[in-house]
Amino acid sequence: MPNGLGAARDAGGGGSRMPSFSTRSDRYPTTPLNAFSPSSPSLQYSRDLKKLFCQLGKTCPVLVKVGSSPPEGSFIRAMAVYMKSEHVAEVVKRCPHHERAPEYREDGVPAEHLIRVEGNKHAQYYSDMNTKRHSVVIPYETPQVGSEFSTILYSFMCNSSCMGGMNRRPIQAILTLESQEGKLLGRRSFGVRVCACPGRDRRMEEENTRKAPRGERSKRAGAPPENGPEKKLMAGTSKNTEDTYTLEVGQVHLHRLLWCSCLFGW
C-alpha cells in the first residue's frame, strides 16, 4: 500500500499543482469540464489558493471523471498530509477531544481518522503499517447512466485549529486512483482548512496571499512547490451567481483522471 509521501504532487506533465497536461492522444482527447460551486456557509472553495474551506463534519461532494474505464477492481484512496516540510513526516489525525466526542463517532470508523466517506458501505479505513498514515478507500464506481461523473462524499472530522491535532498546520487532501494490484493510475491534491467560518477564512487567506510578495505566495497558501509554469483555470459567472470553472486535462499514464477539486457544491 502506498505510503502517501510521494503523493504530495499531482501526477501529470510538469508537476503543476493543477491538472493541465501537455500530452495528447486520439484515444484520450482533452475535454473541458464545467463545474459549479455555489456559495455555502459551510463550504467554500478558493480557485486562487486551490484550497477547500469547510466546517467540521459537513459533506464535501467531489466529482470524479475518467477518460476510459480503469482496470476492474480499481479503487480511490483519500489521505491527508501536512504541507510544510517540517511536519510532512507526521501523521494527520484528529485531536483527543474530537476523538472522544460521541456526536462525532461512527461505527466502523477509527476515531483518530480525519477523513471520512459518507453514504458508501464499501468504504474501508487503513493505517499504513510502516508510516502509520491514515487513508480511506472506496471502489471506483462507473458513473450512472446519463452522467459523466462519479460522486464521492467526503467529510473532515476535526478543526484545523485544534490543539493536539492539526494545531493550525496546513494540510492537503491527496486522492489517488489505484489498480487492484496497488499500481498508481492517477493523483490529485488540494489544500484543506476545517474551520467555523469558511467564507471569512477564505477571504482572509486570499487577501493575505494577494498582499504577499510573489515569492512568498505559495508559502503563505501552504502550497506544494511547482516544477513547471502555473496553469490557470478559466472562470465565469452564471446567472445564479455560481462560479463556473473550466479545467482541461490530457492523458495521465493510461487513464485520463480528473479530480474536480474545484467542485464542492451540491
N, C-alpha and C positions, 0 to 999 in steps of 0.2 A: 504493500500500500504506500503510495507516495507520501512523503512527509510534509509536503506543502511549502518548504522553504524555497524551492526552486520555482514555485508557482506565483511568486510575487509580481512577475512581469507578464503581460499578456502575450500569448502566442501570436505569431504573425510577423510580417515583414517589418524590419526596422526597430522592433521593440517599442513601438509607440504605445502610449498609455491607452489610446482609443483604437478600436478595431478598424483600421484602414490599411488594406494590404495592396501591394503593387502587383502581386501575382494574379494573372488572369488565365482563364481557360474556357473552352466552349461548354465543357461539362459542368463547371461551377461558375456560371456567369455572375457578374456583380449586379446586385439588385438593391435599390434604395428601400429602406424601411421607414415608414412614417409611424411614429409613436406619440401618444398623447399622455401628458401628465397633469391632470387637473390639480389646482391648488387644494390643499387639505391641511387642517390644523395639526394633524398627527403625522403628516408625511410630506416631505419636500425633497426634490432632487435638484442639485445645482449642476447645470451643464458646464459652467465655468470651472468648478472645482472637481468635477467628476465624482460627486460625493452625495450620499444619501443622508438626510436628516430625518429621524423618525422618533416616535415615542416608544417607551418600553412596552413590549408585548403587542404592539399594533401590527396588523397584517401588511406585508410589503409584497405585492404581486410582481413577479418577474416573468417576462415573456421570453421564450427561447425558440429560435428558428434555425434549422439546419438546411443546407442546400441539397443534401441527399441523405438517405437514412443511414445512420451509423450501424455497425455490426449488431446482430442480435445479442441481447444481454448487456448492452452498454448502459452506463449509469451516470448521474450527475452528482458531483460532490461539492459541498459548500463548506468553507473553512475560514475562520477569522485569524488574521495575523497582524501583529504590531508593525507599524510602518517605519519607525525610526530604527536605525542600525543598532543602537544601544539596547533596544528592547526586543528585537526581532526573534531572538532565541527563546524568549519566554512564551509560555502558553497563555493564550487569551481565554480567560474564564470569568465566571460571574463572581460577584462579591459574596462574602459569607451571609450577609443579610438576605439577599435575594435568593440564595441557595436554599435557605431555611423557610422563606415566606410561603405559607401554604397556598396563597392565592396565585402563586406563580409556579406551582409544581404540577407535573403531568405524569400520569402513569406511563412507564416505559421509556421516559426521557431522563437521562442522567442530570442531576440537579446542577452540576457545575458547567454544563454546556451553554454557551451563549446563543448559538443559532439554532432555531427550531424550524421544522417544516410542518405546516398546518394542513389538515384535510387530506393527508396521504398515509394510508395504513401500511404502506410498504417502506416508509422511512426507517432507516437504521442509523444508529449513533455509534461512532467509533472513537477510541482513543488509541493513537499510534503507540505501538509497544516500545519504539525507540525514542521518538521525540515527545511523546505524551500529548501531541496536539489533538484537538477535538475536531471532528467533522461529522456531517450528516449526509447520508447518501440515499438517493431515490433512483429507481429505474427510469431510464429515458422513455418517455411516452410520446408516440406519434400524435400530431395534432388531430383533433376531432374533425369529422367531415365538414368541409366548408370553412375551416380555419387554417391559417398558415403557422400558427404558433402553439406551443405548449406552455401552460401557465404553472408556475411554482409559487406557492405562498410561503414566504419566509417571515420570521419574526425574530427580534433581538431582545434578549431577556435580562438585560442589566444596563443601567445608565453608564455612559462614558465617564462620568464624574465620580463614580462610586469608589470609595476607599476600600482597599483590599481586593479590588477588581481591576478594571482598566485604569482607574485613577487619572483620568484626563489624558492618557496616552493615546494618540491617534491610531486607529486600526483600519484595515481594509478587509472586505469580504472577497475571497477568491473562489470562483466557481470553475470547475473543470468537468469536461466531458471525457469519460474514460471507457475503454473497452472492458469486456468481462475478464480479460487477462491482465488488466491494470495498465494498458497502454494509453498514454495521454493523447487524446484526439483534438482537444481544443481547450482554451483557457481564457477567462475574462476576470477583471477585478474592478472594484470601485470602493472609494472611501466610505466610511460609515461613522456617523455620530448619533448616539442614542441620548435623547435629551427631553426636557419637559416642554420646550418651546422651539420646535423645528424651524418655523418661519423666522423667528428672531435670530437664532444661531446661524441660520443660512445667510441672512443679510449681513450679519456682523463679520462672518468669515469672508464673504465675497468682498465686502468693503475693505477689510484689512489686507486682503490679497491685492486689491487694486492699488492701494496706497504703498505697498511694499515695493522696493527696488526689484527689477526684473529677475535678477539672480537669486532673490530670496523668496520669490513667489511660490515655487514648488515646495520649499521647506516649510513655509507658513501653512500651506494647504495640506502638508503631510504627504505629498505626492511622491511616488517612487521615481527614481531617475529615468530620464529618457535617453535613448541611444540614437534617435532619429528626429527629424523635424516633426513638430507638433501638427497633428491632423485635427482640424476643427469641424464641429457639427454645424450644419446649416439649420437655422431656426426661423420659424414663422409664428404667426399668432392666428388662431381660429376665431370665429365669431363668438364662441363661448369662453373667451379669454384663456383657452387652453394652449400651452406651448406645444408646438409641433417640432419634433427633432427628426432629421433625416440622417441616417447612418449608413454609409456604404462599406461593404466588406467584400473581399475576394476569397481565394482559396486558403484554407488552413490545413496543411498536410493533405489528407484525402477527404476531409469533411469541412464544408464551409459552415462555421459556427458563429452565430450572432447572439450575444447576450445583450438584451435590451436593458442595459443599466440606466438608460435614460427614461425607462418606463416604470414608474412606481405609482400608478394610479389605478383606478377601478374601471 
